[in-house]
Amino acid sequence: MLDLLVVGDANPDVLVFGAPAVPAYGQAETLVQQGVLALGGSAAIVAHGAARLGLSVGLAAMVGRDAAGDFVLDELKSAGVDISTCIRHESLPTALTVCLNESGGDRAILTAPGCLGEFGPEHVPDVEARHLHAASYFLQPRLAAGLPEVFRQARGSTSLDTNDDPSGNWKVQPELLGHCTFVLPNRAEAAALTGAEDPLAALAATGAIPVVKNGADGCVALFGGERITARPPVLAPVDTVGAGDSFDAGFLAGWLRDFDLAFALALGAAAGALSTRGAGGTATQPTWAEASALAHQVEITRRADA
């Protein structure tokens, strides 16, 4: 039995650092600070991070029969992720993302979806896993349409990180969240998903346990009438690409360890923070020893929900 089956997107990330806010056109060549090729896709980064933390992990995703797909699968396999459940599309290319990172920390994300739109619920394998996690809901419409039933049939606990919605519609099937043990958006995504003044309470009303990520400020969850906040020590980030996905990996590893929510929040906050030490989403994802050491320095606060 797997500890974790992750379902979703997998692609290379081309990370460009020191990019101008508006690149010069007219066939002008602009020199930038740095360029990095890295494993991308929220689901792939979660799977990679969870394997680094010692979980037995499988990834169900679709890539093309191209060099980009080879790169993705090689990176995952080298981290110990079971890629036997990954599908290779016969004709469509692997998705590709370019991140243009400004020196001030902001970034623009350009994604060519490739075969992502062809990935559907029929590609999710019927394997036993203690936990099922799905990512990048809005980039995979065929998968999204069947995800409530996939979650309903899950043998263990479940979680969803929708990630961003390029369309700006933010429409999720109402029954889906009711089949989630956890929903794991960041603060902006939680606000967009609910349109509520208190997104945490609105998400909790679906029956899921909401865990909302707040960047360097850690995260907050609402469970059992308490708002539990986890704030990691301040680290100077090199690159925040994939930090939220590394948080998901750490949170799920902590939860599957002993089902203690506060510890899961602390381990998630630690894993997310440590992943920012280098360029790309996976290069500096922590080991269990590294993440658990920092987790003991995470500040946990509790207050009764109003």
C-alpha positions as CSV (number, residue, x, y, z in Angstrom):
1,M,0.0,0.0,0.0
2,L,1.2,3.5,-0.8
3,D,1.3,6.2,1.8
4,L,0.3,8.8,-0.7
5,L,-1.1,8.9,-4.3
6,V,-0.9,12.3,-5.9
7,V,-3.1,13.1,-8.9
8,G,-2.5,16.0,-11.3
9,D,0.0,17.9,-13.3
10,A,3.7,17.3,-14.2
11,N,5.8,19.4,-16.4
12,P,9.2,21.1,-16.7
13,D,9.6,24.6,-15.2
14,V,11.9,27.1,-17.0
15,L,12.7,29.7,-14.3
16,V,14.1,33.0,-15.5
17,F,15.5,35.3,-12.8
18,G,16.0,39.0,-13.1
19,A,13.4,39.3,-15.9
20,P,12.1,42.8,-16.7
21,A,8.5,43.4,-16.0
22,V,7.8,43.7,-19.7
23,P,10.4,42.0,-21.9
24,A,11.6,44.0,-25.0
25,Y,10.0,42.8,-28.2
26,G,11.2,43.6,-31.7
27,Q,13.6,40.6,-31.7
28,A,15.6,42.3,-29.0
29,E,17.8,40.1,-26.8
30,T,17.7,40.8,-23.1
31,L,20.3,39.4,-20.7
32,V,18.9,38.1,-17.4
33,Q,20.5,37.1,-14.1
34,Q,19.9,33.3,-14.2
35,G,17.9,30.5,-16.0
36,V,17.1,27.2,-14.4
37,L,15.4,24.1,-15.7
38,A,13.4,22.3,-12.9
39,L,10.6,19.9,-12.2
40,G,7.3,21.7,-12.2
41,G,3.6,21.0,-11.8
42,S,2.0,21.3,-8.4
43,A,1.2,17.5,-8.2
44,A,4.7,16.5,-9.3
45,I,6.3,18.9,-6.8
46,V,4.1,17.5,-4.0
47,A,5.0,13.9,-4.9
48,H,8.7,14.7,-5.1
49,G,8.6,16.5,-1.7
50,A,6.7,13.7,0.0
51,A,9.2,11.1,-1.3
52,R,12.0,13.3,0.0
53,L,10.3,13.2,3.4
54,G,10.3,9.4,3.4
55,L,6.7,8.5,2.2
56,S,6.0,5.8,-0.3
57,V,4.5,7.9,-3.1
58,G,2.9,7.3,-6.5
59,L,2.0,10.0,-9.0
60,A,-0.8,9.7,-11.5
61,A,-0.2,12.3,-14.3
62,M,0.1,12.6,-18.0
63,V,3.1,13.7,-20.0
64,G,4.0,13.5,-23.7
65,R,6.3,11.2,-25.6
66,D,8.9,13.9,-25.8
67,A,12.1,15.1,-24.1
68,A,10.2,17.2,-21.7
69,G,8.3,14.1,-20.6
70,D,11.5,12.1,-20.3
71,F,12.9,14.9,-18.0
72,V,9.9,14.9,-15.8
73,L,9.8,11.2,-15.3
74,D,13.5,10.9,-14.7
75,E,13.4,13.6,-12.0
76,L,10.5,11.9,-10.2
77,K,12.0,8.4,-10.5
78,S,15.3,9.6,-9.1
79,A,13.5,11.0,-6.0
80,G,11.9,7.6,-5.4
81,V,8.4,8.4,-6.7
82,D,6.5,5.5,-8.3
83,I,5.9,6.6,-11.9
84,S,4.3,3.4,-13.1
85,T,0.9,5.1,-12.9
86,C,2.0,8.0,-15.2
87,I,0.5,8.1,-18.7
88,R,2.3,9.2,-21.9
89,H,0.1,10.8,-24.5
90,E,0.8,9.5,-28.0
91,S,0.7,12.8,-29.9
92,L,0.3,15.8,-27.6
93,P,3.3,17.4,-25.9
94,T,4.1,17.6,-22.2
95,A,2.9,20.8,-20.5
96,L,5.6,23.5,-20.1
97,T,5.8,26.5,-17.7
98,V,8.0,29.5,-17.9
99,C,8.3,31.6,-14.7
100,L,9.6,35.2,-15.2
101,N,10.9,36.3,-11.8
102,E,11.5,39.9,-11.0
103,S,14.2,40.9,-8.6
104,G,11.6,42.2,-6.1
105,G,10.1,38.7,-5.7
106,D,7.1,38.9,-8.0
107,R,6.7,36.6,-11.0
108,A,4.7,36.0,-14.1
109,I,3.8,32.4,-14.9
110,L,3.2,31.3,-18.5
111,T,2.0,27.8,-19.1
112,A,1.4,25.9,-22.3
113,P,-1.0,23.1,-21.2
114,G,0.0,20.5,-23.7
115,C,-1.7,17.2,-22.8
116,L,-3.0,18.3,-19.4
117,G,-6.5,18.7,-20.8
118,E,-6.6,15.1,-21.8
119,F,-5.9,13.7,-18.3
120,G,-9.1,12.4,-16.9
121,P,-10.6,10.3,-14.0
122,E,-10.1,7.1,-16.0
123,H,-6.4,7.6,-15.7
124,V,-6.4,7.6,-11.9
125,P,-5.3,4.0,-10.9
126,D,-7.3,1.8,-8.6
127,V,-4.4,1.4,-6.1
128,E,-4.5,1.3,-2.3
129,A,-3.2,4.5,-0.7
130,R,-3.5,5.8,2.8
131,H,-4.1,9.3,1.3
132,L,-5.2,10.7,-2.0
133,H,-4.1,14.2,-3.0
134,A,-5.2,16.2,-6.1
135,A,-3.7,19.4,-7.5
136,S,-4.1,22.0,-10.2
137,Y,-7.9,21.4,-10.5
138,F,-8.5,24.2,-13.0
139,L,-5.8,23.1,-15.4
140,Q,-7.4,19.7,-15.9
141,P,-11.1,20.0,-16.8
142,R,-11.6,16.4,-17.6
143,L,-10.1,15.3,-14.3
144,A,-12.0,18.0,-12.4
145,A,-15.3,16.7,-13.8
146,G,-14.8,13.3,-12.4
147,L,-12.9,14.2,-9.2
148,P,-15.9,14.0,-6.8
149,E,-16.4,10.4,-7.7
150,V,-12.7,9.6,-7.5
151,F,-12.6,11.1,-4.0
152,R,-15.8,9.4,-3.0
153,Q,-14.2,6.0,-3.8
154,A,-10.9,6.8,-2.0
155,R,-9.9,4.2,0.6
156,G,-8.1,6.7,2.8
157,S,-8.1,10.4,3.6
158,T,-8.2,13.0,0.8
159,S,-7.0,16.5,0.1
160,L,-7.3,19.1,-2.7
161,D,-5.1,22.0,-3.7
162,T,-6.9,23.8,-6.5
163,N,-4.0,26.2,-7.2
164,D,-4.7,29.2,-9.5
165,D,-7.6,29.5,-11.9
166,P,-6.4,31.1,-15.1
167,S,-10.0,31.8,-16.2
168,G,-10.8,33.7,-13.0
169,N,-14.1,31.8,-12.6
170,W,-13.1,29.8,-9.5
171,K,-16.1,27.4,-9.8
172,V,-15.6,24.1,-8.0
173,Q,-18.3,21.4,-7.9
174,P,-20.1,21.9,-4.5
175,E,-20.0,18.1,-3.8
176,L,-16.2,17.9,-4.3
177,L,-15.2,19.7,-1.1
178,G,-17.6,17.5,0.9
179,H,-15.5,14.5,-0.1
180,C,-12.2,16.3,1.0
181,T,-10.6,15.6,4.3
182,F,-8.5,18.7,3.8
183,V,-8.6,21.7,1.4
184,L,-5.2,23.4,1.0
185,P,-5.5,26.8,-0.8
186,N,-3.3,29.9,-0.2
187,R,-4.9,33.0,1.2
188,A,-5.8,34.5,-2.2
189,E,-7.1,31.3,-3.5
190,A,-9.3,30.8,-0.4
191,A,-10.8,34.2,-0.9
192,A,-11.5,33.6,-4.6
193,L,-13.0,30.2,-4.0
194,T,-15.4,31.4,-1.4
195,G,-16.0,35.1,-2.1
196,A,-16.6,35.2,1.7
197,E,-15.3,37.7,4.3
198,D,-14.1,34.8,6.3
199,P,-12.9,32.2,3.8
200,L,-11.7,29.8,6.5
201,A,-15.2,29.5,8.0
202,A,-16.8,29.2,4.5
203,L,-14.5,26.4,3.6
204,A,-15.1,24.6,6.9
205,A,-18.9,24.8,6.3
206,T,-18.4,22.3,3.4
207,G,-17.2,19.6,5.8
208,A,-13.6,19.8,4.8
209,I,-10.8,20.9,7.2
210,P,-9.5,24.1,5.7
211,V,-5.7,24.8,5.9
212,V,-4.9,28.2,4.4
213,K,-1.3,29.0,3.5
214,N,0.0,32.5,4.2
215,G,3.5,32.5,2.7
216,A,6.2,33.5,5.1
217,D,3.6,33.8,7.8
218,G,2.9,30.1,7.8
219,C,-0.7,28.8,7.8
220,V,-3.9,28.7,9.7
221,A,-6.4,25.8,10.0
222,L,-9.9,25.7,11.4
223,F,-10.8,22.5,13.2
224,G,-12.8,21.5,16.3
225,G,-13.8,25.0,17.1
226,E,-10.2,26.3,17.1
227,R,-8.2,28.3,14.7
228,I,-4.7,26.9,14.8
229,T,-1.8,29.0,13.4
230,A,1.7,27.8,12.6
231,R,4.4,30.4,12.0
232,P,7.9,29.3,11.0
233,P,11.1,31.1,11.8
234,V,12.0,33.8,9.2
235,L,14.2,32.5,6.4
236,A,15.6,34.7,3.6
237,P,14.1,33.1,0.5
238,V,16.1,32.5,-2.7
239,D,13.0,31.4,-4.7
240,T,9.4,30.8,-3.6
241,V,8.3,28.7,-6.6
242,G,6.6,25.6,-5.4
243,A,6.8,26.5,-1.7
244,G,3.0,26.0,-1.3
245,D,3.4,22.5,-2.9
246,S,6.3,21.7,-0.6
247,F,4.0,22.8,2.3
248,D,1.4,20.3,1.1
249,A,4.0,17.5,1.0
250,G,5.1,18.4,4.6
251,F,1.6,18.7,5.9
252,L,0.5,15.4,4.5
253,A,3.7,13.7,5.7
254,G,3.1,15.1,9.2
255,W,-0.6,14.1,9.2
256,L,0.1,10.5,8.0
257,R,2.8,10.2,10.7
258,D,0.4,10.3,13.7
259,F,-2.7,12.3,12.7
260,D,-1.8,15.3,14.9
261,L,-3.1,18.4,13.1
262,A,-0.8,20.8,14.9
263,F,2.3,18.8,14.1
264,A,1.2,18.5,10.5
265,L,0.8,22.2,10.3
266,A,4.3,22.7,11.8
267,L,5.9,20.2,9.5
268,G,4.2,21.8,6.5
269,A,5.3,25.3,7.4
270,A,8.8,24.0,7.9
271,A,8.9,22.1,4.6
272,G,7.5,25.1,2.7
273,A,10.1,27.5,4.2
274,L,13.0,25.2,3.6
275,S,12.1,24.7,0.0
276,T,12.8,28.4,-0.7
277,R,16.5,27.9,-0.1
278,G,17.3,27.3,-3.8
279,A,15.9,27.9,-7.3
280,G,13.0,25.8,-8.4
281,G,10.3,23.9,-6.5
282,T,12.3,20.7,-5.7
283,A,16.0,21.5,-5.5
284,T,16.0,22.2,-1.8
285,Q,13.0,20.3,-0.5
286,P,13.9,19.0,2.9
287,T,14.5,15.5,4.2
288,W,12.5,14.3,7.2
289,A,15.3,15.2,9.6
290,E,15.6,18.7,8.2
291,A,11.9,19.4,8.2
292,S,11.2,17.9,11.7
293,A,14.1,19.9,13.2
294,L,12.7,23.2,11.9
295,A,9.1,22.1,12.8
296,H,10.1,22.2,16.5
297,Q,10.9,25.9,16.0
298,V,7.5,26.7,14.5
299,E,5.3,28.8,16.7
300,I,1.8,27.2,17.2
301,T,-1.0,29.3,18.5
302,R,-4.6,28.4,19.2
303,R,-7.7,30.5,19.7
304,A,-11.3,29.6,19.9
305,D,-13.3,30.3,16.8
306,A,-15.5,33.3,17.2
